[in-house]
Amino acid sequence: MAKTELNELAIGYAAAIIAAAGMLLLGIGGNIGFYSGAAQQMQIWHMFFSLSIAGIITGIIEAAIMSFIAGYAFAWIYNKFV
């Protein structure tokens, strides 16, 4: 069987994009009244997220950075064990 490795950067970028999009949708939804419970939880879980424009942008940046690191680390560890 051929050895298959994951592209660490691609997985990191994909995770960051998905997290940023989710945080943006959650911020917009929280401001118009949808997902208000989830938006409140995100305010508790994330240091920089709030329902203001600046809070949504900083929440997007925070989520993207954390997700990039987690995705990259997952792919890196996976490649070490393959």
ABEGO torsion letter per residue (X at the ends): XBBBBBBAAAAAAAAAAAAAAAAAAAAAAAAAGBGAAAAAAAAAABAABBABAAAAAAAAAAAAAAAAAAAAAAAAAAAAAX
